[in-house]
């Protein structure tokens, strides 16, 4: 009987690989668009839906038949790589701020499973922003501080190229001063979530959150498989036993009707709405949607008016194999929230315990940055990452343009590679930040100048957090296959990271990063 089971198992594996190979196609390198897989007709079962996706849908990056231990049906979007811009042609660089970190933890999960991440999965800014940047909190009565520093890069050999770090740091809110929250969890319980690292990890994550609730917070739970239904009506945080019982009751069922789940979740969020409080829908899913409307734009059209009411959407991804990063990231961006990926209990703890206030309480809406470079000092510049967060320069002061959201205590960092004219002296750039206060709806703008004489001339003399940001960005660009990193290697990154680890020897995330670089070097 055991031999027979193994035979059937091997047959199933070969069938899945064959189906994936039949649909193989190279990843798109054009402007972002959502693949046809999102228009699938309703499937009777999850298995049928997966089979149809394998036959018709987009393939994992590279289009090659995966090894048996590689994730399959992983959906990522290629946003390209920013070019170097001649400052005389365009001296303004504008982008929406982004606190997503999902791309980094997806990479970590790939490496821990013995695989390199697909190039299309790499969003460089999310790698950089995963790490603490060491910025001071702004002074009292200020929402944000702008921090700028710079120096040479050990990975750029050309003379007069420097890296500039532009940092935005938000004010911190003590946990006991956090606003009361109405949290509505929309949880995918379809068949594809029936794994310990999916629905099992969702349950563990929510248990951690329950421990952090205030007595006047409320929690609602909506689940969706083939259909959506309410598991927990709005329940006060003080009734933790009832909330935990609802969490423990979750079990997999049916196909994946994300549209119905999100629609019902927003309706429940309106029922539990707290004027002046935190009103957030939190989607926990592997990102698969194969019943009803299945693309982010179509889904968000259904609930756009709820977003206008101030109900934000956070998406949290779980699991590998048949995982849709594109859908989760775009839903969060369009839903005025952020996207994270939870690959283990430690990441869940970071999100729901260590950073709970910043996870829940937003201090800035539609936050964006514009950097005005001085063409008399800067010959050209390149924004590292943020390819899918670009904003037209003339829209920077257009308050109707959607941008990014920032949580309490969070920081956002962008790196620029700049080439200065020989013997450059004077102002390099002015950094402007603009956002809307979520409480008063007032639009605020601040700015900070940066001068050539402030740039360090020795990379190892720069702030250690600046050094880490540059090293992490280079690592991400190599994994992404960026042509700007063609002359460096993971060995170069490892040497610099290992050296810096001695300066940040009590930093667990730095130690883990060094190990991840070592793993990637062995696999490349």
N, C-alpha and C positions, 0 to 999 in steps of 0.2 A: 504493500500500500504506500509506503514511504517513497519507493522508487517511482510509483505512478504519479504521486503528487509532484515530485521533482520534475518529471517529464512534462506534466501540464504547466508547471511554473515556467520552465524554460521556453515552452511554446508561446506562452503569453508574453514573455519578455521579447522574444524574436518578433512576434506580431507587432508589438508597440514600436520597436525599432524600425521595422519595415514600413509601418504607416508613417512614422516621422520622416523617413527618408523619401517617401513618395511625395511629400509636401514641401521638401526642402527648397528654400529660396534665399538668395543673399539678402542681408539686412539693408534697409533703405539708407541712403546717404543724402537724400533730398530733404527739403524742409519738413518739419514734423507733421505727420498726418496719422490718422488712426486706421489700422489695417482692417480689411474686410471681415476678419473673423468676428468683429463686433456686431455684424448684422446676421448672425446665425439665427435660424428659426428655433422656436422652443424645442428642447430635447426631452424625451420622456424620462430618461435617466441620466445620471452624471456620466456613466460609462459611455453612453451614446454621444453625449456632448463632447467628451474628450476625443472620441474616435473621429467625430466630424471636424474638430479643430485640427487634428493631426492630418486629415486629408485635404482641408481647404485653407487653413490659417497660416499666419506667418511663423517662421521657424526661429529657433534660437540663433544668436549672432554667429555668423560664420557659415551657417547652412550645412555644416558637416555632420555626418552621423556620429552621435555622441558615444563615448565609451560607456560601459554598463553602469559605472558609478557616477556619471555626469547627469546633472539635472536636465530634464527634457521639457519641451513646450514652455520655455521661459521667454516672456515677451518684454523686450526693451526697445527704446527709441533712440536712434542715432541723431543727435543734435549738431553734429559737426564740431569744429574747433575754431575758436575766434582767430581772425587774422591780425597781423600787425598793421596799425593804422598810422599813416603819415599825418603828423599833427597839423601841418599847414593845410591839409585837405579837410580834416575834421578834428577839432580839438576838444570835443565833448564826448564823454562816455557815460551812458545812462543805463541803469538796470534796477530791477525790483529786488529788494532784499529777500534772502531765502534762508530759513533755518532748518530746512530738511536735512536729514542725516541718513536716509534709507540706503543710499548708494554705497556708503562705507560699510554698513553692517551686512549688506548683501555680499560684498566682496569678502568679508571675513568668513561668512558662512561657506562660500565657495572654497576658500583656501582650507578651512578646517575639514572639508570633505575631500580634500586632495585635488582640487581643480582650480585653474586660473579663472577669474571672472571674465565674462564676455566683454569685449571692448565697449560695446554699446551700453553696458550697464554702468559705466564710469561717468559720474558727474563730478568734476574736479572740486567744485566749491563745497560739495557735501562731504568730501574727504577732509578738506581743510576745516570746515565748521564743526566736525565731529569733536574736535579737541578744544580744551580750554586754551584761551589765548593770553591769559594773564593780565587783562585790562583791569584798571581800577574802576569801581563803580562811579558814576557821575556824582558831582557834588549835590548837596541837598537842594530840593526843589527843581532839579533838572531831570528830565526824562531820559535823555541820552547824552553820552559823550562821544566825541569823534577822536580817534587815536590813529596817528600816522607815523610809521617809521620805515626805514629802508636801508639797503646795503647791497653789495654784490652777491651773486649766486655762485656757489661752487660748481654748478652744472652748466654755466654759460661762460664759455671761454672768450667770446668776442669782447674787445675792449669797450668800456663805457656803457655796457648794459648793466642795469641794476634792477632789483626787485623792490617794490614799494608795497607795504601792507597797509590797507585802509580798514580800520576797525570801528565798529559801532557797538557800544556797550549800553544796555538798558539798565534802568534802576531796579534794584532788588525789592521784593515784597516779602517780608517775614511770613512764615506759614500761618501764624496766628492772626495776621492781618489780611489774609487772602479773602476775596469776596466769596460769598456763598455761591455754590454752583448747582446748576441743573444739568446733569450728565445723562445723555441718552446713548446707550451702547447699542449699536446695530451689528449683530454678530452673524457671520456666515457659518451655518451649521450643515452645509451641503456635504455630499459624500466625499468631495475632495478634501474636506477639512478633518476627515477621520484619521488623524495621526497625532502622536504625542507632541510633535513640534508644531502642530497647528492648533486644533481645538483644545488639546490638552494644555498647551502653553498659554492660550487665551485665558483659560480658567485660572491658571496659576497667576497670570498677570493681574486679573481682576481681583483675586484674593488680596494681592498686595495693595491695590488701590483702596479696597474697602477699609484697610487699616489706617488710611490717611484721610478719610472723610470727616468733615465737620458734621456736627449733629443736625444742622439745618441745610446741609447739602441734600439733594435728591438724586436718586439713581433710577433710571428706567432701562429695561432691556427688551429689545426687539430682535427676533431671530428670523432668518430666511433660509429656506431651501428652495423647493419648487414654489412655495408660497411664503408670505411673511405673516408673522403673528406676534402678539405681545406676550412675553413671558413674565415681565414684572412691570406693574403700573408704577408711577412715580412714588418712590419710597424714601423716607428720610434716612439720612446717614446714621442716625442713632439706632435704627432698626437693622443693625448689621447682620443679625441672624437670618432675617427674611431675605436680605440681599444675597447672602452666601448660599442659602438653600436654592435660590433661583439659579445661581451660577453653577452649583453642583448638578442641577437637573439637566443641563445642556447636553444634547446628544445629536449625532449626525443624522441628517434626513434629506432625501431628495436631490434635485438639481440645484441650479444657482440663479435665483431671480434677485439680483442685487438691486435692480430698479425698485421692485416692490418693497424690499427691506428698507432702502434709504427713504422712500416716500413715507412709509409708515413711521420710520424713526423720526423724521422731521415733524410729522403730525403729533407724535408723542412729545417731542421737544417743545412744541407750541403749547401743549396742554400743561407742561411742567414749567413754563417760562417764568423766569425770575427777573422782573424789571430792575435794572441797575446791577444785576448779578452776572455770573458766568453762565452762558447758555451754549452748550457744545454737544454736537453729535460726534461720536467716536466710532468709526467703522473698523471692525476687526475682521480681516479676510485674507485669503490668498490672492485676491484680485480677480478671480475668474468670474465672468458674467456671461451666461449662455442662454438665459430666458428673459424675454421682455427687451426693453432698451438696454443696450450693453456697452455703449461708449460713454465717456465722461461728459461730453457736451450734451448728448441727448438726455442723460440722467439728470444733469444739473439744470436743464431747462424745466424739469418737473418741480424743482425746489428752489428756483432762483429767488422768488419773493421771500422765502424763509431766510436766505442769506442776507437780504436787505434788512430784515428784522434784527440782525445781529447774532444769528445762530451760526456759529462757526463749525467747520468740519475738519476733524483730524482723522487721517487714515493710518492704520497700523497694520503692516504686512506680516504675515506668518507663513513659514513653510517654504520648501523648495519642490521642484517638479510641478509643472503646470501652474506657474506663478506669473501674475501679470503686473509687473513693476510700472509699466506705462499708465495703466488705468488708475492705480493707487496714487501715483505722483500727481497726475493731472486732476484727479478729483480733489485732492487737498489744495492744490494751487487755485483752482477755480472756486473752491468752497471756503476761501478765506481762512485756511488753516495750515497745517503742516503735515508732512509725511515722514513716518519713522518705520523702521523694519526691526522686528524683534526676533533675534535668532537664538536667544537663550535666556535663562532666568536672570543673569546679571544685567542684560540689557533691559529686561522688564523692570528690574529694581531701579535702574538708573532713570527710567522714564516715569515710573509711577510712585517712586519713593524719593529718590535723591533730588529729582528736578520737578516734583509734582506741581509746585506753584507756577513755574514757568510753562509747564505742559498745559496748564488749565487757563491761567489768567493772561489775557492779551493786553499789552500796554501801547501798541501802535498798530493802526490799520493802514493799508496802502502805503507802506514804507518803501521809499526808493532813494537812490543815490545818484548824483550826477557829479562827475569829476571833470573839472575844466582845466586842461593842461595849457601851460604857457608855451606857445610855439617858438618863442625866442630861446627857450632853455631845453625843451624836449623835442627831439627829432621825430621819434615815433614811440608808440606804446601798444601794449596788448593786454587786454583783460583776460586773466587766466580763469577759465570756467564761466559759468553763468550764461552759457549759450542759449538756453531756453528761457532766460529771464530778462531778455533785452527789452528796453523801452525806448521808443523814439525820443530823440533829444528834445523835440518841441512839445512832448507830452509830459515832461518832468513836472511842470507846474499846472497841468491839467488835472483837477481834482476828481474828475470822473473816470480816470484811468485806473484800472485795478492793478495793484502791485502786491507787496508782501506783508505778512503779519509777523509781529515779534512778541514773544512772551516775556513776562517779568524775569529780570535777571539774565536774559539771554544776550549773547553777543553774536554779531555777524561780521565776517571777515572776507575781504576781497583782495587778491594779489594782482598787481600790474607789473609786467616786465616793460621797462622803459629804456630808451637809448637817449642819453643826454649829449648835447653838443660839447666838443672839447672845451675845457676850461669854463664850463657852465657855472653861472653864479646867479642867485636870485630865486624868485618863486618858481617852483616846479609846477604846482597845481593848487587849486582850491577845491575842497571836497564839500559838497552840499548834501544835506540829508533833509527829506521832507516826509511828513507823515500826518495822519489824522488821529487825534485823540479819541479813543473809543467811548469815553465818558461824556465829553463835551462836544464832540464832533468838530472841534477847532482844528484847523490845519496849521502845523508848525513847521518852520524851516530854520535850520542852523547851518553853520559853515565853519571850516577850519582851513588855514593855509599851510602849505608845506614848502620848505626851502631847500635848495641844493646843499647848503652847508650843514644841514641836519642829517644827511646820508652818511652812514658809516662806510669806511673804506676797506674794512676787513670783516668778512662774513663771520668769523669766529668771535668778533668783538660786539656783534649785534645782540639784541635781546634774545635769550634762548627760545622764547615762544615764537619770535620772528623766524629764527632758524628752523624750528619744527614746522612752521607753516610752509616754508619754502621746500623743505625736504619732503613733506607729505604731498605737496602739489606736484613735485617732480615724479614721485612714486605713482601718483594717479595718472599723470600724463603718459608715463611709460606704459602702464596697463591699458590705457585708452588707445595706444598706438598713435599718439599725436606726433606730427612731423616736427614739432618744436622740441621734442625729446629724443630725436634720432641719434644725437651724439652722446647721450648718456646711457647708463645701464643700471639695472637693479643692484649690481655690485657696488656702484658708486653711491647709490642711495643708502645701501646697507652700511657702508663705511661711515657715512656722515651721521646716520641715525644711531649707530652704535656709539660713536664718539659723544653725541649729544645726550645719550642715555645716562652718562656719568654725571651730567649737570642736573638732570631731572630724575635722579635715582629713586625718588620716592613716588614717582608718577606711574601708577599701574598701567595707564593707557599708553604711555611711552614704551614701557617694557613689552606690552602686547604688540605694539606697532613694530618694534624691532623683530619680534618673532614672526610676524606676518610677512615682513619683507624677506626674511630668511626663507620662509616657506615658498613665497612667490619666486624667489631666485632659483630654488631647486626645481620648480615646476616649469620654468620658462625654457 
